[in-house]
Amino acid sequence: MQADSSMNAAASVPARMINEFCTINRCEVTEKDFVRRGRAVAMSEAGRKAVLKAYERRMGETVTHPLFGYAVSYRRILEVQA
């Protein structure tokens, strides 16, 4: 009986991932972007491209520094913090 519950939990992982991606990435990744083989789940090539496209777009966005007031991109923020 416990094996059944662990298999059900594993089967629900893609749904949780999809909901999280929809929230974060404006529904750019959907269920069709995942491939299921047995109990394993992987992201399709189209899904990976959509995630990378969203990531690159976000890295190009600028925000205003809270203390100094100048505009800086997320990419530059990561460079400065490293």
C-alpha positions in Angstrom: 0.0 0.0 0.0 2.8 2.4 0.7 4.4 1.7 -2.7 1.1 2.9 -4.3 1.2 6.2 -2.4 4.8 6.8 -3.4 4.0 6.1 -7.0 1.1 8.5 -6.9 3.4 11.2 -5.4 5.9 10.6 -8.2 3.1 10.9 -10.8 2.0 14.2 -9.4 5.4 15.9 -9.7 5.0 17.0 -13.3 1.7 18.7 -12.4 3.3 20.6 -9.6 6.2 21.6 -11.8 3.9 22.8 -14.6 1.9 24.9 -12.2 5.1 26.5 -10.9 6.4 27.2 -14.4 3.1 28.8 -15.4 3.2 31.1 -12.4 6.8 32.1 -12.9 7.1 32.1 -16.7 3.8 33.4 -17.8 2.6 29.9 -18.9 5.4 29.6 -21.4 6.0 26.0 -20.3 3.0 23.6 -20.5 2.3 19.9 -20.0 3.2 19.3 -23.6 6.8 20.4 -22.8 7.4 17.4 -20.6 8.0 13.8 -21.8 7.1 10.9 -19.5 8.7 7.5 -19.9 7.6 5.1 -17.2 8.0 6.8 -13.9 10.6 9.3 -15.2 9.8 12.8 -16.4 12.0 14.9 -18.6 11.7 18.3 -20.4 11.4 18.3 -24.1 13.7 20.2 -26.4 10.9 22.8 -27.0 10.4 23.1 -23.2 14.1 23.7 -22.6 14.2 26.3 -25.3 11.2 28.1 -23.7 12.9 28.1 -20.3 16.2 29.4 -21.7 14.4 32.1 -23.7 12.5 33.3 -20.6 15.8 33.2 -18.6 17.6 35.3 -21.1 14.7 37.8 -21.3 14.8 38.2 -17.5 18.5 38.7 -17.4 18.1 41.6 -19.9 15.5 43.3 -17.7 16.6 46.3 -15.6 15.7 47.3 -12.1 16.5 50.4 -10.2 19.1 50.0 -7.4 17.2 50.6 -4.1 20.0 52.7 -2.5 21.8 54.4 -5.4 18.9 54.9 -7.8 20.6 53.8 -11.0 19.3 51.2 -13.5 21.0 47.8 -13.6 20.3 44.6 -15.4 19.7 41.3 -13.6 22.8 39.9 -15.5 24.9 42.8 -14.0 23.5 42.1 -10.5 24.7 38.5 -10.8 28.2 39.7 -12.0 28.6 42.1 -9.1 27.4 39.6 -6.5 29.8 36.9 -7.7 
